[in-house]
Amino acid sequence: RMERVFTLLPACLIVSINAQCDVSFPEQEISYISSNPSSSFVYYLGNQVSSATQCKDACQDINYLCDAQQKHSYSYMDGGSWSHDADQCTVNINDPGNDHGSLVLLTPNIASAEYIIDVNLRITSGGEGGLVFGASQASYPGVFLTISRYNNKMYFGSLTSSGWRLWPGVNTKSISRNVDYAIRVHKLSSGHWRAYLDGDLVFSSSSSYHMLDSSAFPDNYVGVYAWLGAVTFNSLRLSFSNSSEEETVCSGYQFNSATSACFGYYGTDYAALYDSLSPNTNFDSGIISTTCQPITTAPTTKIPTPSGSASSSKNGISDRDLLLSIIIVLVSCGCFCAAVLFFVWSRNKRIEQEQRAQHAQPK
């Protein structure tokens, strides 16, 4: 029936649009990514994935530890040291236990008023490990939060232009050495925040004393932190209640099947990505357009066809891309026809109802 055709219309439109947002390029390299590893938009994401699909997932859920050596914005070592394993995506901090501890800032300056931080860590020796947030690239690192193996507490404190403050600790479950722990901090738009350990709520700020006031904490960098011990950090991730506020949105990815190396691109220069596509059997790549623009709006240069793949058409577009374009056009035409048919049916139905109403009136 016409009603069923009409209900399919939104779905048809979604299919025809979204098909253009996420395009994979098997056996093709994006040399723009390969040749710019130090770019602020290109992140190395380790070699612990085994497919382009997993590389894409890593790109869309970035672990900020993976490219820490090149992308960290600030580090403060109070007599300590830090090291980085890019392939394993881990950071190690060894702090001797002086006044302020040691930290490495790893994220962009977060613009969103509300965000969630997830850190996975392991205390390999000594006492405390955690994170720092609301931080600045200066002498005043912000708010720190640690879990302590010495007395099974979660500690908080801050260092601002007003000086150093240590807040009372909160009891936690037993903290052991060489055990992975998950710490989550949910920073609210009000400036208050909540802290979790392995999914359990441990602390929720309620007074202005604990708030992240923008005058005292003007920036929102996030990093890893340790005091009086050696700590291995396995992951540092951000998430947002509104996806439009994400700091680093994956626009492209590239997986090297020979080395399992994965790279993500977080810029918006789609022209550079399309222009630098080239055949390479060791690579599987993908381009994700957040604006859902058709592929035909990409650069007018021809996208090379990998050797051994389907033959190219005369205008330089591969048969696979040509088939995809034909399918998109057909689906779009079908949706348009469905809309026209529904309009005609509705009009005829209205005329029929009006005629019945006229006949029903007494003469």
N, C-alpha and C positions, 0 to 999 in steps of 0.2 A: 504494500500500500504506500501511498504518497507520504503518510506520516513517518513510516520507517525510513524512507529515502531521506527525508528532511533531518531525522535524528542522526543520520550518518554524516551530515554535512560538516559539523565541527570537527569530527574525527578525520575526515578527508583532508580538511584544511591543515590540521596539525601534522598529518603525515607528509603532506606536500611541502610544508615549511621546514619541519625538523630534519627531513632528509638532507637538507643543505647545511646543517649546522655542524655535523660531525663527520668528517671525511677521512678515511684511512687510505694510506698509500703503501701497500705491500711492496717490498723490495725496492723502495725508494728512500733516498737520503735527503734530509733538509740541510744542505751545507751551511745555511745561515746559522743554524744551531751549532753544528759541528765546529765551525770556525770562530765562534764567539763564546767560549766557555766562561770568560771572565765578565761578560756583560751582566749588568744588574738584572736583566730580564731572563737570563738563562741559568738554570740550576741543574747541577749534577745530582742525580737522585739515587746513586749507588748502583751496585751490580747484583742485588739480591732478588731481582725479578727474573722470570723465565719466559716472558712473552710480551708482545706489544700491548696486549690487553692489561696485563699487570703494570706495565710501565705507565699506561694511561691512568690507571687507578692511583698510582704513586704520584703522578703529576697533579691530579685533582684533589689529593689529600696529602699535601706536601709535608714532609718531615724536614724541619729547618736545620736539623743536625747534619744532613747529608753533605751540604756544601758550606759547612761552617767556616772552613779555613779562608775561603774567598769572600763569603757573604757576611761574616760577622761585622757588626758596626762598631763595637766597642768591647774592650776587655779590661778587667781590673784584677790583677793578681797581687794579693797582699802577702808577698813572699812565696806564693805558690806558683803553679804552672798548669798549663792545659795542653792537651794533644787531641788529635782528630783522626779518625779512620773513615775516609770518604766512602770507601767501598761498602763498609758495614754500617755506615750512617750512625756512628757513635762519637761521643765527646767524653773525654776523661779530664777531670779536674783533681789536682792534688794540692790541698791547702794545709799549711802548717798550724793553723789555729791562732793567727794573730788577731788584731782588733776587728777587722771588718769582713773577713772571708774573701773568697775569689769568685768572680762571675764573668760570663761571656754573654753579650747581647746578640741575638741571632735573628730577630724578626724585623720587618719594617716598622716604622712608627705608626701604630694602629690608629686610624681615624675614627673608627666606630666607638660610640660611647658604651656599648655592651659587647662583650666577647668572652669566649671560653678558652682556657689554656689547658692542654693535656700534656703531662710530662711523665715518662716512664724512666725509672732510674734504679740503680743498684749500688748500695754502699759496700765497696770492696774492702775497705779498712777504715778504722777511725770512726768519726761520729756523725756528721750531719750532711744531708744533701737535699736540694730542692730547687726553687726557681726564684726569679726576681721579675717583677712586673711594675707597670707605671713608671718605668725607668727612663733616664735620660743619658745621653752620650757625654757625660760630664762627671764631676766629682760627687754628684748626688744620685746614686743609682736607683732610688725608688723604694719599693716595698719588697722585702724578701720573706720567703716561707720555706722552712726546712722540716724534715722529720729526723729525729735524733735516735740513734741506736743505743746511746748511753742510758737514757731514762724513759724511752718510749713516749715521747712527747712531740707535738707539732709546735714549732716556735715561729713567731712573727716579729718583724721589726721594720724600721724604716730609717733612711738617711736622707734628710732634706737640707735645704739652706738653713733651717732652724736647728739642725744638729741631729745627733744619733738618738733613736728611741728603740728600746727593746720592750715588746709587749709580753704579758704573761703567757706561758705556754699552755697547751691543752693536751690532756691525756689521749693517747691513741692505743691501738693494739700493739702487741710486741713487735719491735723492729729488729730484724736479723741481718746479719752480713750475707752478701752474695744471694740475696733474694730480690726479685724484681717487684717494685711498688709503683702504683699508678696514682699520681697526684693530679687533681683537677681544681682549677680556680675559675669560678664564674664571676666575672666582674660585671656589675649591673650599671645601667645608665645613671642611676642615682649617685654612684660613687661607692656604694656598699659592695661587698663581695662575699662569696661563700667558698669554703675550702673543703675538699673531699679527699679521702684516702681509700683507695681500692673500692670506690663507689659509695662509701659511707660518709655522710655529712659529719665533719669534725668541728667546723667553726663557721659562724655566720655573723658578720659585723652588724652592729646595731647602733653604735654611737658615732658621733662625729669624730671621735678620737681615732677611729680606724678607717675613716673614709678616704678615698682618693680624691682629694680636692684639687681642681685644676690649677689653682694658684700655687699649691705646694708641689704638685706632680703635673707639670705642663706637658709631659710626653708620655707615650705608651709603648715603649720598647719592651720586649720580653726576652728573657734569657735564662740560662742555667746557673746554679749557685751551689757552692760547697764551703763547709767550714770544718777545720780540724779533722781532715780525713781525705781518703781517695774515693771518688764517686764516678761511676760510669753511667752516662746518660744514653738511653737507647732511642728515645724519640721525643720530639717537641712539636706539637701541632696546635693550630688555632682553628676555631670554628665560630660561626656567627649565627644569631637567631634569624637574620635576614641575609639571604645569599647575595643580595645586591651590594652588601657592605664588605664582602670578602676583600682582603688585601692583595692576595696573589691568586688570580684566576688563570687556570691552565688554558692557553690558547694553542699550544702545539706540543707534541712529544715525539721522541725518537728512541727506538730500541735497537741496540746492536746485538744481533743474534750470535755473533762470534765471541763477544766478550760479556754479554748480558748487561752492558752499561746502558743506563737509562738517563735521558735528559728531558727536562721540561722547559717550555718557553712561556713566559708570563707577560709578554707585551701585547701590543695591538697592531704591529706592522705585518698584516697578513700578506701584503704585496711582496715583502721580502721573503716570507716563507714559501709562497707559491713560486716565485721567481727562481728560488734556489733548489727546487726539487730536481733530483737527478737519479738515474738508475744506479742501484747498488744492491746486490743480492744479500749483503750482510745487514741491511737496515730495513726496519718496518716503521713507518712514520704515520703521523696523523695531525690534522689541523682542525681545531674546534673554534668556530666563529660564534661568539656570544650574541651577535646581532642577527644571526640566522639569515645572512644575505646569501643569495644564490651564488653558486660557484662561478657563474658567468660574469659576476661583478668583480672577480679576482683579476689579477694582472692579465693583460692580453697576450703575454708571451706564452708559447706552447709549453705544456707540461710533458716532459719526455716519457715515453713508454719503456718500461724495463725490458731488457733483452729476454726473449723467450716468451713474452706475454702476448696478449692479443694484439693483432695488427692495428695500426692507427688509421684513422680516416683522413681524408684529404686535407682537412683544415687543422690537423695536428692533434685532435682530441681522440683519446683512445676509445675503442669500441665499448669498453665497460662504462666510461663516463658518458658516452653518447647514449647508451642504453638507459643509464640512470636518468639522463635529461629527458629522454622520450617518456619514461615512466612517470616522471614528475609532471610533464606537460599533460599526459593522458589523465592522471589523477586530478589535476587542476581543472581540466576541461569537464571531466565527469562531475566534479563538485559544482561547477558553474551550471552545467545542464540540469543537475538536480535542483539547484536553486530556482532556475527558470521554470522548470516543471511545477515546482511547488507554488510559485507565484501564479502561474496559470490556473492550477487546480484551485487555489484559494479564491481567485477572482471568479471562476465559474461557480464555485460553491456559494459564494456570497450572492451572485446573481440568482441562482436557483432558490436560495432562501427568501430573497426579496419577492420573486414570482409567486412562491407558495403563500407568502404573507398577503399578497394582493388578492389571490384567489380565495383566501380564507375570509376576507372581509365581506360583510353582507352587502348585497346589491340594493 
